[in-house]
Amino acid sequence: MSTSDNRTNSSDNDEKKMMRRDNERQRRQQMALLNASLRSQLPLESIKGKRSVADHINEAVNHINNMKNKIEQLTVEKDKIESSLNISTNSPKSETSSDNKQSNSVVIRPCWGGMEIVISGGLSGEDLPLSSVLEVLVLEEGLNVVRCASTKANGRLIHTIQAEVLIYIYIYIWINFYNLNFYYLGFLIRYHNARMPYIDVFFFTEVSIYDSLMGH
């Protein structure tokens, strides 16, 4: 093989290597952009500290499952409130009162951390007192009312209520020494609200006394 052929082959190999490097660099840049986009959708507590891409993916899966569970829980709460108030949520019922007033209507929309409830009724407010609605939300459904406003429009009295799911969190921590070199560090996290039974999350880890003293 001539010297010119060797140079040609060497040049071709160099070009292929450069193309592979460029492709790999572009792939990594694209992955970095996708990971940054994913990270921006996660809660702040899920991305604190040094996390790998695999950690972010796991946190994203957990976040999606948590949001799904929260939506399902809010849907159940919504159905219970509708049942407690015994009011149609889609359209006003037919006229039943002697003065031809429309009966009450309710629209419930999920919002961040809870729900927004819009109640439309007669101007007198006697057919569904606001105090009765708040009593159902707080005492029976275990919700925390964060905002309540009333307005008049088109001959109707409209109440807008924002409520959030009230969840209590208890954290228990204990340390169990089992020899001179290691100890168990245990955590118990307990969640509950007025309608939800206790949900316990328990985990523990083995810790080296030497590493903890040295700050490792």
DAWOSUL-V20263 format. One record per backbone hydrogen bond with DSSP energy under -0.5 kcal/mol. NH is the residue of the N-H (numbers start at 1). CO is the residue of the C=O. E is the energy in kcal/mol with one decimal. If there is no record, write none. Layout:
nh: (NH | NH)
co: (CO | CO)
e: (E | E)
//
This chain:
nh: (6 | 7 | 8 | 9 | 10 | 11 | 12 | 13 | 14 | 15 | 16 | 17 | 18 | 19 | 20 | 21 | 22 | 23 | 24 | 25 | 26 | 27 | 28 | 29 | 30 | 31 | 32 | 33 | 34 | 35 | 36 | 37 | 38 | 39 | 40 | 41 | 41 | 42 | 46 | 47 | 51 | 56 | 57 | 58 | 59 | 60 | 61 | 62 | 63 | 64 | 65 | 66 | 67 | 68 | 69 | 70 | 71 | 72 | 73 | 74 | 75 | 76 | 77 | 78 | 79 | 80 | 81 | 82 | 83 | 84 | 85 | 86 | 87 | 96 | 97 | 100 | 105 | 106 | 107 | 109 | 109 | 111 | 114 | 115 | 116 | 117 | 118 | 119 | 119 | 120 | 121 | 125 | 132 | 133 | 134 | 135 | 136 | 137 | 138 | 139 | 140 | 140 | 141 | 142 | 143 | 144 | 145 | 146 | 146 | 147 | 149 | 151 | 153 | 156 | 157 | 158 | 158 | 159 | 159 | 160 | 161 | 161 | 162 | 163 | 163 | 164 | 165 | 166 | 166 | 167 | 168 | 170 | 172 | 174 | 176 | 178 | 179 | 183 | 184 | 185 | 186 | 186 | 187 | 188 | 189 | 190 | 190 | 191 | 192 | 193 | 199 | 201 | 203 | 205 | 207 | 209 | 210 | 212 | 213 | 214 | 215 | 216)
co: (2 | 3 | 4 | 5 | 6 | 7 | 8 | 9 | 10 | 11 | 12 | 13 | 14 | 15 | 16 | 17 | 18 | 19 | 20 | 21 | 22 | 23 | 24 | 25 | 26 | 27 | 28 | 29 | 30 | 31 | 32 | 33 | 34 | 35 | 36 | 37 | 38 | 39 | 43 | 44 | 49 | 52 | 53 | 54 | 55 | 56 | 57 | 58 | 59 | 60 | 61 | 62 | 63 | 64 | 65 | 66 | 67 | 68 | 69 | 70 | 71 | 72 | 73 | 74 | 75 | 76 | 77 | 78 | 79 | 80 | 81 | 82 | 82 | 101 | 101 | 97 | 120 | 88 | 118 | 107 | 116 | 114 | 111 | 163 | 109 | 161 | 107 | 117 | 159 | 105 | 157 | 122 | 129 | 129 | 130 | 131 | 132 | 133 | 134 | 135 | 135 | 136 | 136 | 138 | 137 | 164 | 143 | 144 | 162 | 162 | 160 | 158 | 156 | 153 | 121 | 151 | 156 | 119 | 157 | 149 | 117 | 159 | 147 | 115 | 161 | 144 | 113 | 142 | 164 | 165 | 192 | 190 | 188 | 186 | 184 | 182 | 182 | 207 | 176 | 205 | 174 | 184 | 203 | 172 | 201 | 170 | 188 | 199 | 168 | 196 | 191 | 189 | 187 | 185 | 183 | 181 | 181 | 208 | 209 | 210 | 211 | 211)
e: (-2.0 | -2.2 | -2.1 | -2.8 | -2.6 | -2.5 | -2.5 | -2.5 | -2.2 | -2.2 | -2.3 | -2.4 | -2.4 | -2.5 | -2.6 | -2.6 | -2.8 | -2.9 | -2.6 | -2.6 | -2.7 | -2.4 | -2.4 | -2.3 | -2.6 | -2.5 | -2.4 | -2.2 | -2.5 | -2.6 | -2.3 | -2.4 | -2.4 | -2.7 | -1.9 | -0.6 | -1.1 | -1.2 | -1.5 | -1.4 | -0.6 | -2.0 | -2.3 | -2.4 | -2.6 | -2.4 | -2.4 | -2.4 | -2.7 | -2.5 | -2.3 | -2.5 | -2.6 | -2.5 | -2.5 | -2.4 | -2.5 | -2.4 | -2.4 | -2.6 | -2.3 | -2.0 | -2.5 | -2.7 | -2.4 | -2.3 | -2.4 | -2.5 | -2.3 | -2.6 | -2.7 | -1.7 | -1.1 | -0.7 | -0.7 | -1.6 | -2.1 | -1.6 | -2.3 | -0.5 | -2.9 | -2.0 | -2.2 | -3.0 | -3.4 | -3.4 | -2.8 | -0.5 | -2.9 | -2.8 | -2.3 | -0.7 | -0.6 | -1.4 | -2.5 | -2.0 | -1.9 | -2.3 | -2.6 | -1.9 | -1.0 | -0.7 | -2.0 | -0.6 | -2.7 | -2.9 | -0.6 | -0.5 | -2.5 | -1.6 | -2.3 | -2.5 | -2.4 | -1.4 | -2.7 | -3.4 | -0.6 | -2.9 | -0.5 | -3.3 | -3.2 | -0.5 | -2.8 | -2.7 | -0.5 | -2.5 | -2.0 | -0.9 | -0.5 | -0.7 | -3.4 | -2.4 | -2.8 | -1.7 | -2.5 | -1.1 | -1.1 | -2.0 | -2.9 | -2.7 | -2.8 | -0.6 | -2.9 | -2.3 | -2.9 | -2.9 | -0.5 | -2.5 | -1.5 | -0.9 | -2.4 | -2.6 | -2.1 | -1.9 | -2.7 | -2.9 | -0.5 | -2.4 | -2.2 | -2.1 | -0.7 | -2.8)
//
